[in-house]
Amino acid sequence: MAFYHNWAAQFTTYNRNIKLSFMANIFTQIGLGIFMVIYNFYIRKLGFSEGVNGQVISMTSLATAIILIPAGIISDRVGRKRVIFYGILLSGIILIFRGMVSEQGTLITLAFVSGLTMAFLQVSGIPWLAENSTAEQRVNLFSLHFAFMTAANVVGALLGGGLTDLFSLFVSDLNSIRYTLIIGALIYLVGLVPTTRFRELPKKKETKAKKKLFQSISWKNDGMKLIVLFAFAQLLIGFGAGLVIPYLNLYFADRFSASTTSIGLIISLGQAATALAMFIGPLVVKKVGDVRAVVYLQLASLPFLLLTAYTHQLWLAAIGFLFRQALMNAGNPIQMSLMMSKVNDSMKGLANSVNQMVFNLGWALMGPVSTGIVVKYGAYWGYSYVFTITAVLYLMGSVYFFLVFKGFSTKIETAASVKI
């Protein structure tokens, strides 16, 4: 009870922009949760090969990686409110079209355009929260933000699987998936409503902002050092994630012949476990500091990743997935707080865009690799090899993060830590 009151009391300290941002994120993440858990099956039902699935995911991530840095600079210049609003509007419209078209070239083209439009929303969210909060609030704020996003994804994943099975009682399997995708896109667009009530923060003088930006893009700048060093760690994690995360629904379907409802339930439980784990992160930070908290949580996820890789039992795979999902993602808010606390407001969008760019680059490059391995080695050994490679990349990323950042600056950990 005290735990609940502590977090509820913290929520009341957040300003109007943050609370409205939470509302917008709930709708967009429910919509995305529906869309992402079903879309791979849509491509299959259209009769396309696994290679097309890999191409779609790769093109989405590649587009995001390409546009993220320009999007971050635009976000820093134009203002977060407008970038977030138009990001939701354009990406929501594209999602509707993605759920309607059936020609291969159009599917891939819209996937690329979707990656471009979502990047503007993706790159502005964290800086918007950072600019509307104090350094003392951020670890808890980011944890709560990711928890809300994840919980909304749980609802979306459950709705995605359930609606598809429900519609399939009345229409063809293809149309049941198509209707579910369009519903997901419409829910996503409802996220526009809270953004219209955002209040843009006063902008600093343009000349001053430009000066700070160009000064910051230098290795002599400590903030830029942090961004570049952190980006390499994210690149390793992104390579690993790009091998398995986009295909988890196909993994459960291929290896265990699970239904869409079962897959939706498993993925939803994984998201729910992640949401709960977000509240653990600040407690771990208090005990061991920011850097060690991230590393310990990531390393703890590896045995569960390997369990998922080699088990023959669906229930064991589900348990492995739940714990891996929760532990690996619990460190994300801590990482974001660490980076945002050291970067000037005038380049927060750039910092976040670099971070997101390298992660999406990993997804873009690894998509075809993952599907190629599974096609060559089959549903058991193909996924086993892919998951094992991911475990090695996660291990490398975690060790690198610890070795680089433990001595980068002790004061970073002190500054980012909060009293809980």
BAMARSE-766424 format. One record per residue: residue in three letters; x, y, z of N, C-alpha, C, O in turn. Coordinates in steps of 0.2 Angstrom, whole numbers, plus 2048, in hexadecimal, padded with zeros to 3 digits. Layout:
<kelums>
ALAXYZXYZXYZXYZ;...
</kelums>
This chain:
<kelums>
MET8047FA80080080080080480680080380B7FC;ALA80A80680480E80C80481280D7FE8138127FB;PHE8138077FA8168077F481280B7EF81480F7EB;TYR80B8097EF80680D7EA8068147EC8068187E7;HIS8058167F280581D7F480B8217F280A8277F0;ASN81181E7F38178217F18178237E98188297E8;TRP81581E7E58158207DE80F8247DC8108297D8;ALA8098247DF8048287DE80582F7E08048347DD;ALA8098307E680B8377E881083A7E38108407E2;GLN8148367E08198387DB81583A7D58178407D2;PHE8108377D380C8387CD80983F7CE8088437C9;THR8078417D48038477D580884D7D48068537D3;THR80F84C7D48138517D48158537CC8188587CB;TYR81384F7C88148507C180F8567BE80A8567C0;ASN8128597B980E85F7B680985C7B18098567B0;ARG8058617AF7FF85F7AA80285C7A47FF8577A1;ASN80785E7A180A85C79B80C85479C80A850797;ILE80F8527A181184B7A380A8477A380A8427A0;LYS8058497A77FF8457A87FC8447A17F983F79F;LEU7FB84A79D7F88497967FC8447927FA84178E;SER80384579380784078F80683979080683578C;PHE8058387978038317997FD82E7957FC829793;MET7F88337957F18317927F383078A7F082B788;ALA7F68347877F88337807FB82C77F7FA82977A;ASN80082B78380482578280081E783801819780;ILE7FB81F7887F78197897F38177837F3811781;PHE7F081C77F7EC81B7797F18187747EF813770;THR7F681C7737FB81A76D7FE81376E7FF80F76A;GLN7FF81177580280B7767FD8057767FF7FF774;ILE7F78067787F28017777F180076F7F17FA76D;GLY7F180576B7F08047647F68007617F57FC75D;LEU7FC8027638027FF7618027F77638057F375F;GLY8007F67698007F076C7FC7EB7687FE7E5766;ILE7F67EE7667F27EA7617F57E875B7F57E3758;PHE7F87EE7587FB7ED7518017E97518017E474D;MET8057E975680C7E675580B7DE75780F7DA754;VAL8067DC75B8057D575C8027D17578027CB756;ILE7FF7D57527FB7D274D7FE7D37467FD7CE741;TYR8027D87458047DA73E8087D473A8077D3734;ASN80C7D173E8107CB73B80C7C673880D7C3733;PHE8067C473C8017BF7397FE7C27337FC7BE72F;TYR7FC7C87337F97CB72D7FD7CA7277FB7C8722;ILE8047CB7278087CA7218087C371F8087C1719;ARG8087BE7248077B77238017B571F8017B271B;LYS7FB7B87227F57B671F7F47B97187F07B6714;LEU7F87BE7167F87C170F7FC7BC70B7FC7BD705;GLY7FF7B770E8037B270A80A7B370980D7B0704;PHE80D7B870C8147BA70B8187B67108167B3715;SER81F7B570E8247B17118267B57188257BB719;GLU82A7B171C82D7B47218327BA71F8337BF723;GLY8357B97198397BE7178367C57178397CA718;VAL8307C571582C7CB71482B7CE71B82B7D571C;ASN8297CA7208297CD72782F7D072982F7D572C;GLY8357CD72783B7D072983D7D672683F7DB729;GLN83B7D771F83B7DD71B8377E371E83A7E871F;VAL8317E172082D7E67238307E972A8307EF72B;ILE8327E572E8357E773483B7EB73383C7F0736;SER83F7E872F8467EB72D8457F272A8487F772C;MET8407F372683F7F972283C7FF72783E804727;THR8387FC72C83580173183A80373683B809737;SER83F7FF73884480173C84980573984C80973B;LEU84B80373285080772E84D80E72D85181372E;ALA84780F72C84481672B84581A731847820731;THR84381673784481A73D84B81C73F84C821741;ALA84F81773D85781973F85981F73A85D82373D;ILE85781F73485982473085682B73285A830732;ILE85082B73484D83273584E83473D84C83A73E;LEU85083074185083274885483874A85183C74E;ILE85A83874785E83E74985B84574685A84A74A;PRO85984574085684B73D84F84C74184D852743;ALA84C84774384584874784784B74E84384F750;GLY84C84975184E84B75785085375784E85775B;ILE85485575285585C75184F86074F84E865752;ILE84B85D74B84486174A84086175083D867752;SER84085C75483D85C75B84086275F83C865763;ASP84686275F84A86776484886E761848873765;ARG84786F75A84687675783E87875783D87D759;VAL83A87375583387575482F87575A82A87975B;GLY83187075F82D87076582A869765828866760;ARG82A86676B82885F76C82085E76B81E859768;LYS81C86376D81586276C81386176580F85C763;ARG81586576081486475981685E75681385B753;VAL81C85C75881F85675581C85075881A84B754;ILE81A85075E81684A76180F84A75E80D84475C;PHE80C84F75D80584F75A80584D753801848751;TYR80A84F74F80A84D74880D84674780B843742;GLY81184474C81483E74C80E83874D80E833749;ILE80A83A7518048357537FF83574D7FD83074A;LEU7FE83B74A7F983C7457FB83873F7F783473C;LEU80183973C80483673680582F73780382B732;SER80882D73C80982673D80282273E80281C73C;GLY7FD8257417F78217427F482073B7F181B73A;ILE7F48257377F18257307F581F72C7F181B729;ILE7FB81F72D7FF81A72A7FD81372C7FD80E728;LEU7FC8127337FA80C7367F48097337F3803731;ILE7EF80E7327E980C72F7EA8097287E7804726;PHE7EE80C7247EF80A71D7F380371D7F27FF719;ARG7F78027227FB7FC7227F77F67247F87F1722;GLY7F17F87277EC7F27297E87F17237E37EC723;MET7E87F571E7E37F47187E77F17127E37EE70E;VAL7ED7F37107F07F170A7F27EA70A7F37E7710;SER7F37E77047F57E07047FB7DF6FF7FD7D96FE;GLU7FD7E46FB8027E36F68097E36F980A7E86FE;GLN80E7DF6F88147DE6FB8187E56FB81B7E7700;GLY8197E86F581D7EE6F581A7F46F981D7F86FC;THR8137F46F98107F96FD8117F87058127FD709;LEU8107F27078117F070E8187F27108197F5715;ILE81D7F170C8247F370E8257FB70E8287FD712;THR8227FE70982280570881F80870E82280D711;LEU81980671081680971681980771C81980B721;ALA81D80271D820800723826805723828808729;PHE82980771E82F80C71E82C81372082F816724;VAL82681571D82381B71F82181C726821821729;SER81E81672981C81573082281673482281A739;GLY82881473282E81573683081C73783281E73C;LEU82F82073183182773182C82B73582F82F739;THR82682A73582182E73982182C740821831744;MET82282674282282474982982774C829828752;ALA82E82874883482A74B83383174F836832754;PHE82F83574C82E83C74F82A83C75682C84075A;LEU82683775682383675D828833762828835767;GLN82B82E75F83082A76383682E76683882D76C;VAL83883376283E83776483C83D76984084076C;SER83583E76983384476D831843774831847778;GLY82F83C77582B83B77B82F83C78282D83F786;ILE83583978283A83978783C84078983C84278E;PRO83F84478484184B78583B84F78883C85378C;TRP83584E78582F85178882E85078F82D855793;LEU82E84A79182E84879883484B79C83384E7A2;ALA83A84B79983F84E79D83F85579E8418587A3;GLU83C85979983C86079983686279E8368687A0;ASN83285E79F82C85F7A482D85D7AB82885C7AF;SER83385B7AC8348587B383B85A7B683F85D7B2;THR83C8597BC84285A7BF8478547BF84584F7BE;ALA84D8557C08528507C185084B7C68518457C5;GLU84D84D7CB84C8497D18468447CF84583F7D2;GLN8418467CB83C8437C983D83D7C38398397C3;ARG84283E7C084383A7B98438337BA84082F7B6;VAL8478307BE8488297BF8418267C083F8217BC;ASN83D8287C58368267C68318277C082D8237BF;LEU83282D7BE82E82F7B882E82B7B28298297AF;PHE83582A7B08368257AA83481E7AC83181B7A7;SER83481C7B28328157B482B8157B38288107B0;LEU82781A7B682081A7B581D81B7AE8198187AC;HIS82181F7AA81F8207A382081979F81B81779C;PHE8258157A082680F79D82180A79F81F80679C;ALA81F80A7A681A8067A98148077A58108027A4;PHE81280D7A580B80F7A280B80C79A80680A798;MET81180E79781180C79081080478F80D80178B;THR8148017948147F979380D7F679580B7F2792;ALA80A7F979A8037F779C7FE7F87977FA7F4795;ALA7FF7FE7937FB7FF78D7FC7FA7887F77F8784;ASN8027F87878047F37828017EC7847FF7E8780;VAL8007EB78A7FD7E578D7F67E578A7F37E0788;VAL7F27EA78C7EB7EB7897EB7EA7827E67E677F;GLY7EF7ED77E7EF7EC7777F07E57757ED7E3770;ALA7F57E27777F77DB7757F17D67777EF7D2773;LEU7EE7D777C7E87D377E7E27D47797DF7D0777;LEU7E17DB7787DC7DD7737DD7DA76C7D97D8769;GLY7E47DA76A7E67D87647E47D17627E17CF75D;GLY7E67CD7677E57C67677DE7C47677DB7C0763;GLY7DA7C776C7D37C576D7CF7C87687CA7C4766;LEU7D07CE7657CC7D07607CC7CC7597C87CB756;THR7D37CA7587D47C67527D07C07527CD7BE74D;ASP7D07BC7587CD7B67597C57B77597C27B3756;LEU7C37BD75B7BC7BE75B7B97BF7547B47BC752;PHE7BD7C47517BB7C574A7BB7BF7457B77BF740;SER7C07BB7477C07B57427BA7B07437B97AC73E;LEU7B67B17487B07AD7487AB7AF7437A67AC741;PHE7AC7B57407A77B873C7A97BA7357A67BA730;VAL7B07BB7347B37BC72E7B97B872D7BB7B4731;SER7BC7B97277C27B57267C87B772A7C87BC72D;ASP7CD7B272B7D37B472F7D67BA72D7D87BE731;LEU7D77BB7277DA7C17247D67C87267D97CC728;ASN7D07C87257CC7CD7277CC7CF72E7CB7D4731;SER7CC7C97327CB7CA7397D27CE73C7D27D2740;ILE7D77CC7397DE7CF73B7DE7D77387E07DB73C;ARG7DB7D87327DB7DE72F7D67E37337D87E9735;TYR7D07E17367CC7E573A7CF7E67407CF7EC743;THR7D37E27437D67E374A7DC7E87497DD7EC74D;LEU7E07E87437E57ED7427E27F47417E57F9744;ILE7DC7F473E7D97FB73D7D77FE7447D7804745;ILE7D47F97487D27FC74E7D87FE7527D7803756;GLY7DD7FA7527E37FC7567E68037537E8807758;ALA7E580574D7E880B74A7E381174C7E581674E;LEU7DD80F74D7D881574F7D98167567D881C758;ILE7DA81175A7DB8127627E28167627E281B766;TYR7E781575E7ED81975E7EC82075D7EF824760;LEU7E78217587E68287567E282C75C7E383275C;VAL7DF8297607DC82C7667E183076A7DF83476E;GLY7E782D76A7ED83176E7EE83876C7F183B76F;LEU7EB83A7667EC8417647E88467697EA84B76A;VAL7E384376C7DE8487707E284B7767E2851776;PRO7E684777A7E984A77F7EF84F77D7F0854780;THR7F284E7777F78527757F58597737F985E773;THR7EF85A7717EC86076F7EC8657767EB86B775;ARG7ED86277B7EC8667827F38677857F486A78A;PHE7F98657817FF86678480186D7847FE87177F;ARG80587078880787778880F87778781387478B;GLU81087978181787A77F81B87E784819883786;LEU82187B78682687F78A82988578782A885781;PRO82A88B78A82E89078783488E78483888B787;LYS83589077D83C88E77A84189377C84089977D;LYS84789077C84D89577D84E89877684C896771;LYS85289E7768548A177085789D76B85B89976D;GLU85589D76585889976085F89975F86289475E;THR86289F7608698A075F86D89C765872899763;LYS86A89C76A86D89977086D89176F87188E771;ALA86788F76D86688876C86A88576786D880768;LYS86B88976187088775C87788675E87B88275D;LYS87988B76288088C765881885769886882769;LYS87C88476E87D87E77287D87876E881873770;LEU87987776987987176588087076288286A762;PHE88287575E88987475B88E87376089386F75E;GLN88E87676689387576B89386E76D89886B76F;SER88D86B76E88C86577188E85F76C89085A76F;ILE88E86076689085B76189885B76089A85D75B;SER89B8597668A28597668A485476C8A1853771;TRP8A985076A8AC84B76F8AE84F7768AF84B77B;LYS8AF8557758B285977B8AC85A7808AD85B786;ASN8A685977E8A085A78289E85478589D84E782;ASP89D85478C89C84E79089584B78E89584578E;GLY89084F78D88A84D78B88A849784887843784;MET88E84B78088F84777989384177A89183C777;LYS89884177F89B83B780896835783896830781;LEU89283878788D83378A88883078588782A785;ILE88683478088283277B88582D777882828775;VAL88B82E77488F82A77089082377388F81E770;LEU89382377989481D77D88E81977E88E81377E;PHE88981D78088381978288081677B87D81177B;ALA88181A77687E81776F88181176D87D80C76A;PHE88781076F88A80976D8878037718867FE76E;ALA88680577788380077B87C7FE77987A7F8778;GLN8788037778728027748727FF76D86D7FB76B;LEU8778007698787FC7638787F57648757F1760;LEU87C7F376987D7EB76A8767E876C8747E376A;ILE8737EC77186D7EA7738677EA76E8637E576D;GLY8687EF7698637EF7648647E975F85F7E775C;PHE86A7E775E86C7E27598687DB75C8657D7759;GLY8697DA7638667D576685F7D576685C7D0764;ALA85C7DA7678557DB7688527DA76184C7D7760;GLY8557DD75C8537DC7558527D575284E7D474D;LEU8567D17558567CA7538507C675684D7C1752;VAL84D7C875C8487C475F8417C876083C7C575F;ILE8417CE76283B7D17658367D275F8307D1761;PRO8387D47598327D475482F7CE7528297CE74F;TYR8327C875482F7C275282D7BD75882C7B7757;LEU82C7C075E82A7BC7638237B97628227B3764;ASN81F7BD75F8187BA75D8197B47598157AF759;LEU81D7B475481E7AF74F8227A97528217A3751;TYR8267AB75782A7A575B8257A175E82579B75E;PHE8207A476281B7A076681679C761814796762;ALA81579F75B81179C756814796753811790752;ASP81B79775181E79274D82078C75182078674F;ARG82378E75782678875B82078475F82177E760;PHE81B78876181678576680F78576380B782766;SER80E78775D80878875980378B75E7FD78975E;ALA8057907618007947667FB7987627FD79A75C;SER7F57997647F079D7617F27A47627F67A6766;THR7EE7A975E7EF7B075F7ED7B27657F07B7768;THR7E87AF7687E67B176F7EB7B07747ED7B4779;SER7EE7AA7747F37A77787F97AC7787FC7AE77D;ILE7FB7AD7728017B17708007B87738047BB776;GLY7FA7BB7727F87C27757F87C277C7FB7C777F;LEU7F67BC77F7F67BC7877FD7BB7897FF7BF78E;ILE8027B77868097B778880C7BD7888107BF78C;ILE80C7C178280F7C778180C7CC7868107D0788;SER8067CC7878037D178C8057D07938077D4797;LEU8067C97958097C879C8107CA79C8127CC7A1;GLY8147C979681B7CC79681B7D379781F7D679B;GLN8167D77948167DE7958147E079C8177E579F;ALA80F7DC79F80D7DE7A68137DD7AA8147E17AF;ALA8177D77A981D7D67AE8227DC7AD8257DE7B2;THR8227DE7A78277E47A58257EA7A98297EE7AC;ALA81E7EC7A981B7F17AC81D7F17B481E7F67B7;LEU81C7EB7B781D7EA7BE8257EB7BF8277EE7C4;ALA8297E97BB8307E97BC8337F17BB8387F27BE;MET82F7F57B88317FC7B88317FF7BF8358047C0;PHE82D7FD7C382D8007CA8337FD7CE8348007D3;ILE8367F77CC83B7F57CF8427F97CE8467F97D2;GLY8427FB7C88487FF7C684B8047CA8508047CC;PRO8468097CC84880E7D184B80B7D884F80E7DB;LEU8488067DA84A8037E08518007DF8568017E4;VAL8537FD7DA8597FA7D885E8007D88647FF7DA;VAL85C8067D586180B7D486380E7DB8698107DC;LYS85E80E7DF85F8107E686580C7EA86980F7ED;LYS8658067E88698017EB8708017E88758017EC;VAL8708017E18778007DE8798057D987F8057D7;GLY87580A7D88768107D387480E7CC8728087CB;ASP8748137C88718137C187480D7BD8718097BA;VAL87B80E7BC87E8097B887D8027BA87C7FE7B5;ARG87F8017C087E7FA7C28777F77C28767F17C0;ALA8727FB7C386B7F97C386A7F77BC8677F17BB;VAL86C7FB7B786B7F97B086E7F27AE86B7ED7AB;VAL8747F17B08787EB7AE8757E57B28757E07AF;TYR8747E67B88717E07BC86B7DE7B986A7D87B9;LEU8667E27B78607E07B58617DD7AE85D7D87AD;GLN8657E07AA8667DC7A38697D67A48677D17A0;LEU86E7D57A88717CE7A986D7C97AC86D7C37AA;ALA8687CB7B08637C77B385E7C47AE85B7BF7AF;SER85E7C77A88597C57A385C7C079F8587BC79C;LEU8627BF79F8657BA79A8637B379B8627AF796;PRO8637B07A18617A97A285A7A879F8597A279D;PHE8567AD7A084F7AC79E84E7AC79684A7A9793;LEU8537B07938537B078C8557A97898527A7784;LEU85A7A678C85D7A078A85779A78B857796788;LEU85479B79184E79679284979678C84779178A;THR84779D78A84379D78584679A77E84279777A;ALA84C79B77E84F79877784F79177784E78E771;TYR85078D77C85178677B84B78177E84B77B77D;THR84678478184178078483C77D77F83B780779;HIS83977878083477577C82D77677F82877377C;GLN82C77978582677A788824781787827786789;LEU81D78278581B78978581B78C78B81C79278B;TRP81978979181878D79781F78F79A82079479D;LEU82578B79882B78D79A82E793795831798798;ALA82C79278F82D79878A82A79E78D82D7A478C;ALA82479E78F8207A47918237A77978247AD798;ILE8257A279C8297A57A282F7A87A08317AE7A3;GLY8337A579C83A7A879A8387AF79783C7B4798;PHE8337AF7928327B578F8307BB7948327C1793;LEU82C7B97998297BE79E82F7C17A282F7C77A2;PHE8337BD7A48397BF7A883E7C37A48417C87A6;ARG8407C179E8447C479A8427CB7988457D0798;GLN83B7CB7968387D17948387D779A83A7DC799;ALA8377D47A08367D97A683D7DB7A883E7E17A8;LEU8427D77A88487D97AB84C7DD7A68507E27A8;MET84C7DB79F8507DF79A84D7E679A8517EA798;ASN8477E779A8447ED7998447F279F8437F879F;ALA8457EF7A58447F37AB84A7F87AC8497FD7AF;GLY84F7F77A88557FC7A88548027A48578077A4;ASN84F80179F84E80779A84D80E79D85081379B;PRO84880E7A28478157A584D8187A984F81E7A9;ILE8518137AB8578157AF85C8187AA86081D7AB;GLN85D8157A486281779F85F81E79C86482279B;MET85981F79B85682579885882B79D85983079B;SER8568297A485782E7A985F8307A98608367AA;LEU86382B7A986A82D7A986C8317A38708367A4;MET86A83079D86C83479886983B79886C840796;MET86283B79985F84179986184679E86184C79E;SER8648437A48668487A986D84B7A886F8507AB;LYS8708497A287784C7A187785079A87C852798;VAL87185079787085379086C85A79186785A794;ASN86F85F78E86B86578E86586578A864861786;ASP86086978C85986978985986A78285586777E;SER85E86E78085E87077886086A77486086A76E;MET86386477786585F773862858776865853774;LYS85D85877A85A85277D85784E777857848777;GLY85485277285184E76D85684A769855845766;LEU85C84E76786184B76486484576886583F765;ALA86584576E86784077286383A772865834771;ASN85C83B77385883577385783276C85782C76B;SER85883676685883476085E82F75E85D82A75A;VAL86483176086A82D75F86982676386A821760;ASN86682776986582076C86081C769861816768;GLN85A81F76785581B76385881975C85681375A;MET85C81D75985E81B75286281575286181074E;VAL86781475786C80E757868808759869803756;PHE86380975D85F80375F85B80175985A7FB757;ASN85880575585480474F85880174A8567FD746;LEU85E8037498638017448647F97458657F6741;GLY8657F774C8667F074D8607EC74B8617E7748;TRP85A7EF74C8547EB74A8547EB7428527E673F;ALA8567F073F8557F173785A7EB7348597E872F;LEU8607EB7378657E67358647DF7368667DB732;MET8617DE73C8607D773F85A7D473C85A7CD73D;GLY8557D773A84F7D47388507CF73384E7C9734;PRO8537D072D8547CB7288587C572B8587BF729;VAL85D7C772F8627C273285E7BD73685E7B7735;SER8597BF73A8557BB73E8517B673A8507B073B;THR84D7B97358487B573184C7B072D84A7AB72C;GLY8527B272B8567AE7278587A872B8587A2728;ILE85A7A973185D7A373585779E737858798737;VAL8517A173884B79D73A849799734847793735;VAL84979C72E84779872884C79372784A78D724;LYS85379472885878F72685878972B858783729;TYR85778B73285878673785178373A85177F73E;GLY84B78673884578473B84378774184678C744;ALA83D78574483A78974983D78875083D78C754;TYR84078275184478175784B78475784C78875B;TRP84F78175385678375385778A75085C78E752;GLY85378C74C85479374985379874E85779C74F;TYR84D79775284C79C75885179B75D8537A0761;SER85379575E85879476485F79876286279B766;TYR86179775C86779B75A8667A275A86B7A675D;VAL8607A575885F7AC75885F7AE75F8627B4761;PHE85C7AB76485B7AD76B8627AD76E8647B1772;THR8667A876C86D7A776F8717AD76D8757B0771;ILE8717AF7678757B47648737BB7688777BF76A;THR86C7BB76986A7C176D86D7C177486E7C7776;ALA86D7BC7778707BB77E8777BE77E8797C1782;VAL87B7BC7798827BE7798827C57788877C977B;LEU87E7C877387E7CF77287C7D377887F7D877A;TYR8777D177C8757D478287A7D478787C7D978B;LEU87E7CE7878837CE78C8897D378A88C7D678F;MET88B7D37848907D878288E7DF7838927E3786;GLY8877E17828857E77838857E978B8877EF78C;SER8837E578F8837E679688A7E779988B7EB79D;VAL88F7E27978967E37998997E979789C7ED79B;TYR8987EB79189A7F178E8977F779289B7FC794;PHE8917F779388E7FD7978917FE79E8928037A0;PHE8927F87A18957F87A889C7FB7A889E7FF7AB;LEU8A07F87A38A77FA7A38A88017A18AD8057A4;VAL8A480479C8A580B79A8A281079F8A58157A1;PHE89C80E7A28988137A689A8137AD8998187B1;LYS89D80E7B089E80D7B78A48127B88A48157BE;GLY8A88147B48AD8197B58AC81F7B18B18247B2;PHE8A78207AE8A68267AA8A582C7AE8A88317AD;SER8A182B7B38A08317B889B82E7BE89582D7BD;THR89E82E7C489A82C7C98958317CB88F82F7CD;LYS8968377C989183C7CA88B83B7C688583E7C8;ILE88B8387C08868367BC8818327C087B8347C0;GLU88382D7C487F8297C787C82D7CD87682C7CF;THR8808317D187D8357D687883A7D487383B7D7;ALA87983D7CE8748427CC86E83F7CA8688427CB;ALA86E8397C78688367C48648327CA85E8317C9;SER8678307CF86482D7D485F8317D88608377D9;VAL85982E7DA8548327DE85382E7E48548287E5;LYS8508327E984D82F7EF84682C7EE84282F7EB;ILE8458267F083F8237EE83C8217F583681E7F4;
</kelums>
